[in-house]
Amino acid sequence: MQPVIQFEDVVKIYPLKAGDVTALNHISFEVQRGEFISIMGPSGSGKSTLLNLIGCLDTPTSGDIFVSGTRVRAMNDVELTKLRRDRIGFVFQYFNLFPLLNVIENVNFPQMLKSGKDVNPDKAKEVLHAVQLEEQFYTHTSTELSGGQQQRVAVARALINDPDILLCDEPTGNLDSKTGASIMELMTELNRKGATIICVTHDPTVAKYSDRTIRIVDGCIAS
């Protein structure tokens, strides 16, 4: 089976006046379709850099990255934008919802970017149902929702374009432990239904929900 994510000898160096910083040092790994992966490591270890590269938000200094068999380095800016929009869903610690839009409008936004004004509100309701948000909240703005409800909307928005990969950056970092556990149970259920999930976390409790953990130390994968 073709990996959904493949890193081949990837190096990421940030040039600074005080000296170059090697954020990732010859990283190689694969993620198979349908896996639930957690990425862990101390602050400054390279976790965020790794997630940005997986999400095609940054490019490696050397080495190759493949997303569903497509070599990222060979893609132009338009192709990369389409890849991020259509095949990768992002869930952030701070939700990043639009405060003036209601729940349905927030979830439909990526669909609008993909197809212009032609959106399917029924698809938004379908993914909101999948993340177990009650219908009574669909017309509320994000400021009228609890943290857990906002994160469910953020997950629904990430799912609206049927992405190959769901990338989560500390998805429970702004939630209390009970709400965080509820979100992770939701992630587990989405994974059971076939979603490939890659989750950056510092919390070992969150990592326990995944199939396996990739540990990053000083820009390298720890053995």
N, C-alpha and C positions, 0 to 999 in steps of 0.2 A: 504494500500500500504506500502511495506517495505521501511523504510527510506534509502536514499543512504548514509547518514552519521548519526551515532548515538553515542553520548557521554553519558556515564553513570557514574556519580560521579567521574569525572576525576580530579586527582591532579598531578601537576608537580612541583617537588622541586629540585632546583639546590644546591648541597652541596658546600659551599665555606668556606675558612679558617676563614673569618670574621663572619660566621654564615650562616645557610641555608636560601635560598631565595625561597619563594613560588611564582612561576610564575602563576600557575593556582590553584584555591582553590575550589574543589568540583563542577566542571562544568558539567552540564547535558543539552543537547539540541539535536534536530533532524533537519536534512535537508531532505526534500522530493525531489524525482526525478523531475527535471524540474524547481526547484526554482532558483531564483537569489537572493543571500544573500550578504549583505555587513557586514563587521566586522569593528567596529570603537572603538576608545578609545585613551586616551592620551599616550604619549611615556612612555614605561615601564609598560604598563597596562597588557601585556600578549598576545597582538594580534599576534605577530610573533611566539610565542610559540604555540598558538592555531593553526595557519596555518601549522606549522611544524608537529604537531601531526595529523592533518587532512590528510596531505600529506604523512604520514608514514615515515617522515624523522627523527622522534624522537619517544621515547616511554614514556608513562605516568609512574609516580611513583606508582600510584594506580588508580583503576577504569578501565573501559573497553571502548574501541573504536571499532565500527563496521563499515566496509565499504561495502555497498551493502549486508549486512547481515553476512559478514565474520568477525569473531573476530580477530582483529589484534594481540592481545597478544599471540594467539595460533600459529602464523605463524613463520617459521624460516627465516633466512636471504635471502635464495633463493626465497622463496614465497613472501617476502616483496618486493624484487627487481622486480619480475614479476608484482606484484600489482601496484607499482609505474609506471612501464613502460607501462603497458597495460590498466590501468583503471583510471589513474590520469594524467591530463595535467597541466603543470606549465607555468605560464607567469610571468616574473619578471620585476621589474622596469628598470633594466639595460640591458634588452634584452637577454644577454648571448648567442649571436650568434658566430659562429666560423668565424673569420675574413678572413681565407684563403679559405673558401668554398663559392660557389655561393648560390643563393637563393634556388634553387632546392635541392642542396646537404644538406644545412642546414635543410630544411624541412624533407628530407628523412632520416636524421640521426637516429631518434628514430625507424623508420621502419627497418633500418639496424641492430640496436641493437636487435630488436625482431626476425628477420628472417635471420640474417647473411647478405650475399651480395645480397640476392634476394629481391630487392626493386621494387616498382611500380612507375615510374616517373609520370604516369598518375594520380595516387592518389595524389601526391604532387601538381600537377597542379589543381586538383579538389579543394583541400583545399585552395590553393592560390587564386583561383577564388572566393571561398566563403568569403575570407577576403578582396576581392576587390583590390588585387594588380595587376597592369597592367602587361601583359605578357612580355613587353619589358624589364622588370627588372629581369626576372627569371635567366638570366646568369650573373647578377651583384653580386659582393661580398658585404657583409654587410657594408663595409666601403664606398661603393659608393651609399648608400641609406640614405635618410633622417631619422630622429628619428621616425616619424610616419610610414614610410615604414618598418623600422626595427621591430617595434612593431607588425605590421601586419604579418611579416614573423614569429615572435616569436609565435603569436597566431596560425598561420597555423601549425607550428611545434608541438605545443601542441595538435592539433586536429588530427594529421596524424594517430594515432593508435586508433581512435574512443573511447576516454576515457569516463568513466561514469561521471567524475567530472573535471571541469576546475577551477584550483586555480590561483588566480591573486593577486600578491603582489605589491600594488601601481602601477598598470599598466599604469597610466598616469603621474606618478611622474616626469619623465624626458621629458615631452612633453609640448608644449605651449597649452593654453586653447582651441584653435580651433582644433588642432590635437587631444588633449585629448578627446574632445567632439565627434570627429569622431570615435575614438577607442571605446568609450562607446556606441555609436550608433551601432557599429559592434557587441559588446558584447550583446546588447539588441536583435539584430536580431538573433544571434546564440542561445540565450535563447528561443526566439519564436519558433525556429526550434527544441527545445527539450533539449538543453545543460543545465546541472546543473552547475551554476557558483557561486563560493564563492570568494569574492573580499575583501581584506584588504585595507583600505584606511583611510586617515586622512581628506579627502576632502568631505564635505557634499554635494557638487555638484555631485560628483561621486556616493555617496550613494543614491541619488535621483533616479538613474536608477534601483535600486534593488527593489525586492518585499517587503523585510523587512530588518531591521538592527539589528544585535546583538551587543550590546554595552558592552565592557569589561572595568571594573574599578577595579584596585588593584587585578587582577586575578580572579574576580568574574563577572558573568553576571549581569549587572545593570537591575533592574526591571523598 
